[in-house]
């Protein structure tokens, strides 16, 4: 059970959460979520989850790898945030977490009661729609809020007309 969403109460704004990763469809999720946030006077939250599986090294190496992963996460978030600022003039919130993506998404949704919609994009390649969309479809990571899945092949004009 998810805590009560506060996005419709006075002093709160509905937040659209999207996940930043290195998949090609990520850009489409950001485009849709940012346009929805703008058109509904909401807010955009960009989440980057660092998966710690690769940090099982000696302490010095682990520290360097963590720092590099954090720098990569911040650079990716900054890149998408700059695009959103330039195109739509809105300021997204940026969050970096470390852990399993589905667990960190759940934790953030529980912590931030203004997050009302999770926006994911489905890949169009033969490898499938992507791990998060696959998890949602397979009920392995059923999220406690509505999930919008954006097809990777939507153009900017199509996203503008839908959002």
Secondary structure, DSSP 8 states (H G I E B T S, - for coil): ------TTSTT---EEEEEE-S-TTHHHHHHHHHHHHHHTT-EEEEEEEE-GGGG-S-HHHHHHHHHHHHHHHHHHHHHHHHHHHHHH----EEEEEES-HHHHHHHHHHH-TTEEEEEEEE--STT-S-HHHHHHHTTTT--SSEEEEEETT--HHHHHHH-
